C-alpha cells in the first residue's frame, strides 16, 4: 500500500503507460510523453538530434530490462525453461535425477566344462566342480565395447541351468558335460577415484571428471565404512541387503535357495547424494554435520509461537512448524579420511552390440573354497576354471546418450506426479512387482481395501492357504459320495466357515490387502514363502502412508485345462493343423499374459482357433478345472462361472493358469 501511494503521488497528473515491451513502443511513448508534457522545452525530434539520442538510449535500456524480466519468468517454469542449468535445477527441485548416459543391457550365456562322476546309469556331472563366478566379470565385445555382469553366476543353482554331453569315451559314455547358465550384463566399466578430506566442511563435494557416469557403485572411507547414496540428504533410512545365512536370520535360512538376500532398512549418517552438471559430469554432495550430529527432526516446544508479541498463551497462537522442527545436519561431513569412490562409466548409442559379439573375458573372479580338493582334483578344478567361455545369444540393446532437455522436462513432471510414495491400488501393485529378484521375485500382485472382497464367497469354492491337504481330502470324499452340486457347495462352505481367521468380522478401513504370487523353477504360479514376504514388507515400509496397514496374503491359483475339437478343410494335413492350433493356444494361455481376476473369453479363443489356416469350424471349446494331484487344490465351478461364453473370475483374488500346457490343452480333429 505504501509503494502504491508513493507511485500515485509522484505520477500525479501524468499519463504514463506501463504496457510497453519493445524498443519501438518505448520510443514512440517517450516521444509522445515529451510532446505532451514538455511542448516548449524540446521540439526537435529529428533522427540526428541530441534529444532523440537520449530517447532512443532510454528505449534501449527499457527493451533490455523488459527482455530479462520476461526471460527470468520463463526460465523459472519447467514447461518453458530452455537454459540447461535452469532445467537441471528445476528437475532436481521436482525430484528427478537426469541421466547422463544409459547402458546397453543384455543376457549373456556362460559356459563351463564339468567332468563326469559315477558309472552306468548313475553317470552325471560332478557337482563339486560347479563354479561360482563373482559379480563384475569384465567382458569385451568384438568392437571394443566393455561389459560387466550385474550378478553372481552360480552353476550350483538349477534355475536356467542347461546340461549337455560335451565329450564321450569309446563306449559312448559321457566323460565331460557342458554346463550353461545365463546372467545379465550392462555396457559399463568400473573406475575408481580417491579424495582426501582433512577438516570437516559443510556439504563437501567430489566432482567426477567423466561425462558418462552410469551410477555410483561404492563409496568407502579409510576405515572401510560404507557411505550410502540417497535421493536427498534429509533421508536417513537406506536399504541394505544381507546374504541369507544363519547369522543374518536363523528363521529365514530355510529359504536360502529361493531368496538369496534379506532386505533390511538401516539408519545411517554416512550418506551422499548426486547432482548432474551442465557438462553432463556428476558431483557427489555429502552432509553438513559431524559424527555426533542429530539426524532426525527433534521437536523443540519452547520455540512454538516464538517471535509473536505478547504471546503468553501459546496454545491459542498460530505458529510455523519449521520453528520447532530442528536438525543440525543433513548427514555426516567426511573429515580426516580418504574416500574411495567406485563408479560405472559407459553406455551410449555405440554400446548397443549384435548377438554373438561378446566373447572375450577380460577379468574374472571366483567365489571358491579349494580346501577339500585332493591334488588331482585341484588340477582338474583349474582346467574347469580355464574352460569358462561366454557368448551373447541376443543383441545387447538400450544404450543411449544423455537425456535431452525435452526428456528431462517430461520425466521431471512425471516424477513429480508420482511423489515416490504409494497412494492408490496401482501404486502398491507396481511397488510389489518392482521388488528386485534377489529378494524374491513377485510375479503377480493384486491390491484391494480390507473388507472389499468376501473371502467366503459362494461363487468361489476356494481353500484356505493353511489347509490345502485337508481341503483336498474333503473334495475327494465329497466326490466319492456322488453328492449333488448344491450339497458339495454346502459342505465346502461349512468347512471354510470353521477355519479361524478366514473372514474378519471387523474390517480395518485403513488396511490394504495385497495378494501376491510368484513363479517356481518351472515358471508355474506358486505361493510365496515367508522370506519373500518379509523382504516385501521391508521394501513397502518406506513408501506406504503412515496410516496404511498392509496385509500380505497369498493369492489363489485356479488351474484349468482346455478341450477343443476342430474340423479341417480337405487338402490340409490334419495333424499339422492341429499342431498349429495347439501352439497358438499355448501362446494365448502363457502365464505372462494373465493376472488376477481376468476373465476367459471363450469366443475369443474360438476365433483364435478358427483363424488358423486350414480350420473349417470349432465344434467344441470347453474350459475345465484341474484341482487334484500336482495341481492347485483350489476348486472352482467353471460351469456356474460361465455366462454368455465368458468364464468370470472368482470374487476371491485368483488367477487362471494352464499349468501343464502339453497335456492340459487337448484337441482333436473330427
Secondary structure, DSSP 8 states (H G I E B T S, - for coil): -HHHHHHHHHTTT--------SHHHHHHHHHHHHHHH-TTT-----TTSHHHHHHHHHHHHHHHHHHHHHHHHHHTSTTT---HHHHHHHHHHTT----S-B--EEEEEEEEEEEEESSGGG-EE-GGG--EE-TT-EEEETTS-EEEESS-EETTS-TT-EEEEEEE-TTS-EEEEEEEEEEEEESEEEEEEEEEE-S--TT-EEEE--S-EEEEEEEE-TT--B-EE-SSTT--EEEEEEE--TTT-TTTGGGTTT--EEEEEEE-S-EEEEEE-TTS-EEEEE-SB-TT---S-EE-GGGTTTT-TT---GGGS---GGGTEE-S-SSB---SEEEEEEEEEE-SGGG-B-TT-EEEEEE--B----TT--HHHHHHHHHHHHT-EEE-SS-BB--B-S--HHHHHHHHHHHHHHTTS--SHHHHHHHHHTS-GGG----EEEEEETTSS-TT-TT-----GGGHHHHHHHHHHHHHTT--HHHHHHHHHHHHHTSTTSS-SS--TTEEEEEEEEE-TTS-EE---HHHHHHHHHHHHTTS-TT-EEEEEE-EEEEEEEEEEEEE-TTS-HHHHHHHHHHHHHHHT-GGG--TT--EEHHHHHHHHHTSTTEEEEEEEEEEEE-STTS-S----HHHHEETTEE---SSSEEEE-S-HHHHEEEEE-
